[in-house]
Amino acid sequence: MSREIDYGNLMHDAMRGLIRKVLQDVADNGLPGNHHFFITFDTAHPDAELADWLSDRYPGEMTVVMQHWYDGLEVTEEGFSITLNFGDAPEPLYIPYDAIRTFVDPSVEFGLRFEQQDSDDTESAPADRKPVAAQKTEPEDDNPKGNDAEIVSLDSFRK
């Protein structure tokens, strides 16, 4: 029996490590300059923790924005916890790294996408569902320029 190197999982581990390091830097020093993050995660992940009303409203996935207001950012080896503001209602979240589907910093056109490998993972959010803007925004911030980010996909490296 031959052994193969699992480049896909190694790359996912490296990408999650990058997210952990970025978030730890933000926890230690705050968000620098215009940096902000769009983080899409699987709300049904068994280790994700969020309010029932959020998981009911977003049963497959949810995108949160970490920008103007956040509190209590704590970074661990497995995930991070943060309190975000949803319509003037602070809500604590715990997001495991392996629940993250995309991580984008549109201020520098950087993004990571974790491809879903389970064929039975068909319960994602409807395509017409808009991202959750978990932040206090000014009117001109309602349409952030997040669509220009380059997303790194592992599918381009697979045979």
Residue pairs with C-beta under 8 A, 6 or more apart in sequence:
7 157
8 117
8 154
8 157
8 158
11 154
11 157
12 114
12 154
15 103
15 112
15 114
15 152
16 97
16 98
16 100
18 112
19 97
19 100
19 103
19 112
20 75
20 77
20 80
20 97
23 73
23 75
23 80
24 75
26 66
26 73
27 73
27 74
27 75
31 66
31 67
33 107
34 107
35 105
35 107
35 108
36 65
36 66
36 67
36 68
36 105
36 106
36 107
36 144
37 65
37 66
37 67
37 103
37 104
37 105
38 63
38 64
38 65
38 102
38 103
38 104
38 105
38 106
38 131
38 144
38 146
39 63
39 64
39 65
39 66
39 95
39 100
39 102
39 103
39 104
40 61
40 62
40 63
40 100
40 101
40 102
40 103
40 131
41 48
41 61
41 62
41 64
41 95
41 99
41 100
41 101
42 48
42 60
42 61
42 99
42 101
43 50
43 54
43 55
43 58
43 59
43 60
43 61
43 62
44 55
44 59
44 60
44 123
45 96
45 98
45 99
47 78
47 79
47 94
47 96
47 99
48 93
48 94
48 95
48 96
48 99
49 81
49 92
49 93
49 94
50 62
50 91
50 93
50 94
51 91
54 62
54 86
54 91
54 132
58 125
58 129
58 132
59 123
59 125
60 123
60 124
60 125
60 126
61 101
61 124
61 125
62 125
62 131
62 132
63 102
63 131
63 132
64 84
64 93
64 131
64 132
64 134
65 84
65 131
65 132
65 133
65 134
65 135
65 144
66 82
66 84
66 134
66 135
67 135
67 137
67 141
68 135
68 136
68 137
68 141
69 84
69 85
69 135
69 136
70 82
70 83
70 84
70 85
70 135
71 82
71 83
71 90
72 81
72 82
72 83
72 92
73 80
73 81
73 82
74 80
74 81
74 82
78 96
78 97
79 94
79 95
79 96
79 97
79 99
80 94
80 95
80 97
81 92
81 93
81 94
81 95
82 92
82 93
82 95
83 90
83 91
83 92
83 93
84 90
84 91
84 93
84 134
84 135
85 91
85 134
85 135
85 136
86 132
86 134
88 136
91 134
100 114
101 113
101 114
101 116
102 111
102 112
102 113
102 114
102 151
103 111
103 112
104 110
104 111
104 112
104 146
104 149
104 151
105 111
105 149
106 144
106 145
106 146
106 147
106 148
106 149
109 148
109 149
109 150
110 149
110 150
111 149
111 150
111 151
111 152
112 151
112 152
113 151
113 152
113 153
114 154
115 153
115 154
115 155
116 124
133 142
135 141
